[in-house]
Structure formats: C-alpha cells, structure tokens
Amino acid sequence: MKNYIFLNYNISVDEIYLKDNKKYFFVNNNKIYIVEFKGKESDLDYLAELSNEMYNNGLLVNTFILNNENKYYTKKDDEYIILLKVNTIENFLDLDYLKKFQFIKNDLVSVNILEEWENEVDTLELELIEYNKEYSLIQNSINYFIGMAENAIELLSQYKADIIKNNNSIGHKVNFNLFNEKVLEDPFTFIKVNRMYDMSNYIKYKFITNKLNYDEIDNIFNNCTEYESVYLFSSLLYPNVYFDLVKEILNQNEEESKLKIIINKIDTYKSLLYYCQNLIKNVKDVKLITWLSE
C-alpha cells in the first residue's frame, strides 16, 4: 500500500497504522485516512464535493486528497482507494459543534428510521431463535429492550407520514460504539436524516460516558417542534446502544460481559427517559407511556 500511495499520490509514507478497523498514516503532522470503497464513482464525486463545501463553510470535516490524475479516488482491482485528510484534532464532541451539521442542504440517501427500527427488531428476534442456552445475558435481557423498541416504534408510527419530509440535516450512520468526535468529520458516515437523530445519539453518548448535562437536554427539547420532540424521545427510547452491542456479540466481535455496562444502567436510563418525557408536556402519545414512572 505504501508503494501504491507513492505511485498514485506522490506521497511518501513511513508507516501505516490500524485502529478501530481504520488505516491511517501521518505526513507533516497531518493525519490521513486510507478508505477502501466498493460502490459508484458518482457517490464519491458527490461526497467529495459536499465535504469540500462544508469545509469551505467552516465545518472542518475530512476532505478528499486529489491523486496524480487530479481525481478524488484511485481504482485498485475491484475497489476505490480514497485518501481523507483530517482537518481537526479529533478530540472533542460538544453540542454546539454537532448543531453545525443541521439544516445543510444535501442529496444524500434519506433514512426512514422507523423502517430501520422495525427491520432491526425483526432480524434480531429471528437470529435469537437459533440459540437456546447460549448467551445467557442476552437471553435474560433482550425482552426488556425489545419492549422499549416496540414502544419507540409505536410512538413514532403516529408520525409515519412526516419522517421523510422532515429529514432536513446531515446525520451520522455508525454503530453506536463508534459514535464519537472522530466519526463526525467522516464523509462516509453522512446520511440525510432529521436533526434529532444525532441529538439522541449525543445524549446517549453523554449518558454512557457519565458526562450527562441536563441543561443541554433542556436546551435541545426547548428548541424542538412537536414532531422533533416526539422523534427525539422515540429515538432515546429505542435501545440502539444495546442492539448494536448484541449484534457485535453474536458476530463474536465483542465479549458478552460487556452488556453488563448497559444492563446495570437500566434504572438510571429509565430516570433519564422519565425526565425527558416530562419536558414534552402537550403530546398525548408520549404521556401514554406510563411504565417510566413505575
């Protein structure tokens, strides 16, 4: 790969590192990611243009490096090689920065979060039929979290017709355990979604890392439309943190014991949901979820 990069980009690489399944190297103290992509050139062209536009408007997302042929990508066998320059120090994630991704006009794939939730729950239920006594932590906890998911799906289903037309921002599609300051700048995580999609994952990230700020939560809910408040609450109710970890465990990429971090926080997270529920004073469907106060 070092020789390939030199031949196509005229960049001398001393060492290539691998962390969290991402390859990268450094040139003149600049961090460069190596992305291997299988897809359409038109998608790469669009992501390169979008990331350049965002960068030029003050959002320091990762930007594509041009090769010797003045292209944003290089064909290698059946895939494309892309070099992404990191333009931040990758060490912060705060609400003000996250808000900068909101209301950016884009033609990315628009995500129907309700359909994704329904498909994920159905798939997990089918997969778990295959197991009997294996994965006891999952078997003993899955019904609780599926119940949460079903409540979230039922609640957001009342607004089914509003989902696509209210996808108005750039969000980030990643497995939750990768939701951090580094992925926000990665163009390959960008999706078109409602601005509350990232807000819900931000709150969960703060909760999991024990950095929850209730003033921030008040700020988010106080600046929501009714639809956005329901979308946000439904997203908080939907246990993607648990489901993402379960999928990693079933794929043998994580130890099952890691689930204890989430299971041990059930009561505390339930209190957070109850607090958020009380911030939505005028939506009957939210108030009908009574188990949060039990």
N, C-alpha and C positions, 0 to 999 in steps of 0.2 A: 504493500500500500504506500510506503514512503516513496518508492520509485515512481509509482503511478501518479502520486500527487506532484512530484517534481516535474514529470514529463508533461502533465496537463495544466498545471497551475504555476509552474516555475517557483515553487515554494520548497525550501529545504526543511525537512522535518527530522529532528533529532530523536524523538521518542513519541510513540502513540500510547495513550493511556486508555483504560477501560474502567468505567464506574457506572453502576446502575444501568448496565447494558448500553451505555453510550460511549462511543470512541471520540477522543479529542486529543489535541496537541497544542503546543504554545509556540508562537512566533513573535519575537519582540514584545514579550509580555502580554500578547493578545491570545485569548483562548479561542480555538477554532474547533467546532464540532464536525465530525465526519458522519454524514447521513447517507444511508443506503436505501434507496426508494424504488419500489416497483409500482408503477402507475403511469398516468398520462403526462406527456410533456406540457399540455395546456394547464394542468393543475400546478405544475412547478412554475410556469410563467406567471400564473395569477398570484401564487404565494410570494414570489419574488417581488412583483410589483406592489402588492399590498404591504409587505414588510418594509419596503423602501419608502412608501408613502407614510406609513406610521412613524418610521424613524425620522423622516424629514419634518414631521409634525410634533416632534418632541417625545415620542414613545420609544424608548431605547430597546426595541426588540432585536432579536438576532437577524442579521442581514446576510444575503447570499453573496458569495465571492465569485467574481467572474473568472472563467478559465482562460486559457490562451487563445481561444476562439471567440472570446467575448460573449460566452454563454453562461447561464446560471447553473448549469449542470453538465455532467460528462457521462456518456454512455459507457458502461462496463458490463459486458456479457448481457444478461437479461435484466439489468437494473441500472439506475442512475446514481451517480455519486455527486453529492452536494456538499460544499463546504459552507458552514454557517459561522460568521464572526459574532462573538459575544460582545455586546456593547455596554453591558453593565457589570457591576462587581458581584452580582448573583448572591447577595446576602441579605436581602430584605423582602418582606411581604407585608404591606400595610394597606389599609382600606383606601386611602387617598390614591395610591398607585393603581390599585385594582379598578377603581372607578374610571380611570383614564381609558379603559378598554370599552367603555359603554358608548352606545349610540354611534359607533363607527360604521358607516355605510359599507356593506360588503356583499359579495355574491357567493359566499361560502355555502356549503351544504347546510340547510336549515334542519335542525334537530327537533323531532317530535318526542319530547321527553316522556310523555305518557305512554306512547307505544314502546319506547325502550324499556320503561319500567315493567310493563306487562310482559314483554318478551323475556326479560331477565328472570322474573319470578317463575314463569312457566318453565324455563330452561333449568333453573336450579332445582325445582321440585322434581322434574323428570330425572335429573342426574342423581339426586339423592335416593331415588327408588332403588338404585343399584347397590346401595350399601345397607348393611344390616347393623352389626355392632361396631363397624369401623367408625372412626371419627366421632367419638362419644360427645365431645364438646359441641360439635356442630349439631349432632342429633338432638342434644338436650336443650339447645338454644334456638334452633332455626325457626320453630313455630312462632316464637315471640316476635322475631324480626320480620317474618313473613306477614304476621298480623299488622305490624307497623306499616309495611309496604302496601298492604291492601287498603288500609286507612288512607294512606297518601294518594293511592290511585283513585279511590272512590271520591276523595275530596277534589282532586284536580279534574276528574271526569266531568264535573259540573261546568267546567270551562273549556271543554274539549274544542269547541269551535274557535276559541281565542288563541290557541297555542302558537300555530304557525304565524299568524298575522302579527303577533306580539313578539316574535323573535327579532330583536332590534339591535343586538350588540354582538361583539366578539367574546366568546367564552372559550374555555379550555377543556378539551376532552382527554382526560387521562385517568388511569387507575388512581384511586384516591391516595394510595400510599406514595404516589409521585407528585401530588398536588403541593407545590412549594414555590418558592421565589424563582427557581430555575426554569420551570416549565412555562411561566407566563410569557416569556420572550420567545418561545419556540414556535415558529410559524406552523410547524407540523401538528401542533395541538389545537390550532384555531378552528372553531366551529361557529355557526350562526345560531344564536340562542337568545332567550330572554336574559336581561342583565342580572336577574336574580339567581340564575344558575350558578355563576361564580360566587355570588354573595353567600349562598347556602354552604358551598364548599369552604369558603373562607371562614365562616362561623364554626363549621365542624373542625377545620384545621386548628383554629384557636382553642377549641374545646379539647381536642386530643392532645395538644401540646401544653395544656394548662395555662393558656395566656388569654383566656376569655375576658372580653371587655364589654360590660353591659351598656356602657354609654354608646359604644359603637353599634350594638344591636338596636338600641333605641333610635339612633340616627338612621340606620338602614330602614327600619319599619316606618318611621315617621316620614320618610321620603318616598313611600310606595303608593302606587294606585291600589285600588281594591284588588284588582286582578293580580298585580305583582305581589301583594301581601299574601294572597292565597297560594300563588306559585312558590313563593319563598317558604311559607310554612309547610306546604306539601313536600318540598324538597328537603327541608330539615327533618321531616317525619320519615322520609324514605331512607332506609339504612344502607346506603351505598358503601359506606365505610366497612360495614360488616360483610356485605355481599362480595365486595372486591377481595377482601381477605379470604373468604371462604373459597372463592374461585382459585386463588393462588395456592391455598392448601390442597384442594382437590387436584390441582396440576402439579403438586409436590414441589412447589417453589417456596413454600413457607411452612414453618412448624405450626401444628395445630395449637400449641400452647400460647401462641401469640394472640389468639382470640380472647384470652383472659383479660387483656388490656381493655377490650371493648365491653365484654360481659360485666366486668367489675364496675363499669361506669354507667350501667343502665339506669340506676335510680337518679344519679346526678344529671344525666342527659334528659331524663323524664322531667326533672325540675326545670331544666332549660326550656324544654318544649312548652311546659305549662306557663312559664314566664312569657314566651313569645305569643302563645295563644291569647293571653290577656292584653297584649298590645293590639290585637285585632278585635276591636270592640263591636263592630257592626256587621260582621259576617256570620250569619246563622249556621252555615255548614261547618265552620271552624268550631263554633261553640258546641256542636253536637258530639264532638269527640270528648267524651266525659271521663274516660279512664285515666287521663293525665292528672286529674285532681284526686284520684283514689289513693 
